[in-house]
């Protein structure tokens, strides 16, 4: 596990040398952490909120304190956070989300992790990207959160990619709509780490090709596009992307133009990638995830090879 994790350029962050000092000083007392967690859960029983929607979903037991160590604007409506996680036993699988507990905010947030597990292993950090809405946790992230703000996080979710070294090689098709890119970016970054491990050590899981289809309203709302293109350029024979915009009104830059298609992701594009060796991961608005999962089933793709998560 010797490769550097992919980073978000321009993200304000703690110096690497200070991470251990920060982690050592980042402590919520057990009673405070328990109070924060239980109070938030009890007060979060509101219509279709994160805790209700995911009540039956498996979660890890660990609730860890975390400190905001970096923040950046990814688009006019999306802010990314980098969190230093205190508990050394905290871990996640690429594609999972966190319950996000905020002191003084009664509603629990639910945000997908967009970084690779490798970043957590090496630097004890995770990255989130949060879209502006009137939901209290999102409002806090955009309007109140500052560097050194303290929160608590707990991992959950059954949408993930976590192959073991001896598993059969698989191709991946990732289909994202809007902020649905977040868990799929975690999977894409994890896939890149696996490719680096193969190249450097000739060991570990042998992944096939990775194709990303990503749709947003316009190019300014295509999150992490530089990170995505950097991975495409690093692994041109393994990673490819097709970026779609549905309401573009400005000129598309020369750098992006080769990757951009104006209009929605089509059934034919996805159908062309169907094979017995391919896993499909879909994350976006409910109509989008419903459409593509149904189309894949209609083309006799095994349900075991179709993984989807809806954002609301």
N, C-alpha and C positions, 0 to 999 in steps of 0.2 A: 504494500500500500504506500508507494513512494512518490506519488505525483501531486503536484500543487493543485489546490482547488481553484476552479474558475472564480474570478472576482468581478464585482460590479465596478466598472471604472468610475472614478470621481466620487465614490461613496466616502463620506466622512467616517473615520473609524479610529479605534484605539490603536496605538502602536503595538506591534507584535510583542515587543519586549515587555510591555506593561500588562499583557494579558493575564499572566499568573498572579500578579499583584492585585489586579482588578478582581479576578475570580475569587481570590482569598478574602477580599474585603466585601464581596457581594453576598450578604447574608440576610435573609428574612428569618426571624425566629420561628420555630416550629408552630407556636401558638398563633402568631400573626399570619403565617402562610395558611394554616388550617382555617382560620377565621375568614381570610380573604376568599379562599376556595368555596367553603360551604355557604357563606353569605351570598356570593355571586351566583352560585347554582340555585339557591332558593329564590332569589329575586329575579332570576332570568326566565321564569316560567311565563313567558308572554307568547303571543301568537306567532307561530312558525319561526321562532328564533333558533339560533344555532344549537343550543342545548336540547331543544325539543326535537329538531330535525334529526339530530344525531344521538338521541337517547339510547338507541339499541346498538350503536356502533362500539366496537371494542376500543378501549383506551389503555394506555400504559398506566401503571400505578403512580409513577413518579411525577410529582408536581414540583418543578424547579423554579427558583428565583432566577431572574434574568435582568440584565441592564442594557438599555439602549446605548449602543456604542457607535452607531452611524446612521445617517438618514440622507436620502436623496429623492429628488423628483424624477420619476421615470416617465411621466407623461403629464399633461395638464390635470389629470384626475387621479393619478396613482402615485403614491409615496412609498418608497422602500425603506425598510428598517433592517439594521444589522444588530443582532442581540448576542451579548456575551452570556452564556448559560453557566450557572454556578455548579449544578450537580454533575459530578463526573460520570454518573450512571445514566444520565439522560441520553437517549439515542432515538433515531427515527429511520424509517425506510423511505427511499426516494418516492415522492408522490403523496406522502401523508400530510396532515394538517396539525395545528395546535389549538387547544383551548387557550384563550388569551385572557388572563385575569388582570384587571387594572385596579389598583387601590383607589377607592372613592367612586368607582363606576360599578353599578350593580349588575349590569348586563355583561355576560361573558361573550367575548369575541371568538370567532372561528376563522383562522387564516391559514391558507396553505403555505407550506415551506417551499421556497423556490431555489434554495441552494442545494448543493450535493451533500450527502452524508460525509464525504471526505473533508469538507470544510469544518464540520463539527469535530471530526476525529483529530484534525491537525491544529485547529485554532479555538475550539470550544465555541464556535459561533454558528448561528443560523441566520438566514435572511428571509424576510417576508415582504410582500408587496400588497398594499392595501388601497382599494379604490375608495374615493370619497363618496360617502352616502350620509344619510341622516341617522344611521344606526350609531348608538352611543360609542361603541369601541372604535369605529372608523372615524367618528368626529374627534375622539381623543387623539388618535394617531395623527390626524391632519392639523388639529388646532391647538393641542395642549402638550403633546409629547415633545420632550427635548432630550439632548444628549444627557446620559446618566439617569434618565427616568427608569424606575424599577417596576417590573411587572412579574407575573408568574406564568409559566407555560406547562402544558401537558400534551403529550402526543396522542393522536387518535387517527382512525381511518383505516379502511380496508381496500383503498385504492393505492397500490404501490407496485414498484418493480424492484425485486430483491433476489436476483438469480444467485444460485450457489455455483461454485467452480465446476462441479460435475454435471450440472444441468445441460440439457440439449441446447445447442445454439439456436437463437431466435432472431428474426428481424422484428423491428418495431415500427409501427405507424402511429404517430402522435397527432391527434386532431384537436386543435384548441380554438376556442372562441373568446375574445375579450380577455378578461382577467383569468379565464380558464387556462391561460398559459402557465400560471404559477406552478402547479404540481407537475406539469409536463416539462417545464424547464428544469425542475429538480431531477426528473428522470433523464432528460437529455444530458445534463451535466454529469449524472452518475454514469451514463453510458460512455461519455467521453473519458471519464476516469478509468473505466474498465478497458477502454481501447488503449489508453496510455500504459496501463499495467501490463497488457498483453505485449505491447511494443517494447517495454523496458525489461520485463522479467520473463516473457514468454510463458506466463502462468496466469491462473485465475480464469474467470468465466470468459468464454470466447463468444462475443456478441456478433450478430450479423450486421445488416445495414439498418440505418435509422432514417426515416422520412418524417419530417414535420410539416403539417398543414396548419396554418395559423391565420385566422381571420379577425379583423378589427374594422372599426368604422373608417379610419384613415391612418396614414403612416405615423402620425404623432401619437396614436393610441396603440401602435404595435410595440409592446413592451420588450425591453431587452434585445432589441433587434441587432445591436452591435455584438452583444455576447453570442447570439445565435449565429450570425455570419462569421464571427471569429472561429466558432467550432466547425462550421461548414468548410472554411478555408484550411483549418488544421487537419481535417479528415475528409478530403474531397471524395475519396472512394468509399467512404462509409456513411457520412452524414449529408443529407440534402434537405432543403426546405423550400416550401412554396408559400409565400406570404400574400394574403388576399386582403383587399380593401373594398368596402362596400359603398362608401360615401366620400370618396376623395375629391376635394375641390381645389387643391393646390398642385403645383408641379412636383412630380416624384423625382428625387435626387438620382443622379447618375449611378451612385453606389448601390442604391436599392433597386433600381429599375429592372435589372436582370432577374430578380427574385419575386417581383410583384405581379400579381394578376388582379385586375379590377373585376369585382364580382365575387359572389359567394363560392365557397368550396363546393365542388360538384360531386355527385355520386360516382360519375365515371372516373374521376381522379382517384378516388378511394378504391373503386373496384379494380383498377389496374394493378393494385398492390396486394390483392388477395392471394394468399398461398397458405399451405398447411404449416409453414414454418414462421408465420407472422402473427404477432400479438398486436392488438389494436387498443390504444388508450385514448379515450375521448373525454374532454372536459370543457364545458361551456354552458350556455343557457339551456334550460330543459328542452325546448323545442329542437335545438340542435343535437343534443345528446340522444334524444328519443329517435330522431330521424336517422342518424347514422348507425346507431346500434340496431335499429330495425332493418335498415338496408343490408347491413352485414349479415344478419340472421337470414334474410331472404336469399342471400347468395351463399347460404350453407356454411358460413363461418361458425365454428363451434362457439357456444356461449362461453366456454372456458377461455377462449382467446379474445373475448371482447370485455374490456374493463372500462367503466364509465363513471363519471362523477358530475353532478350538476351543481352549478353555482346559482345563487339566488340574489 
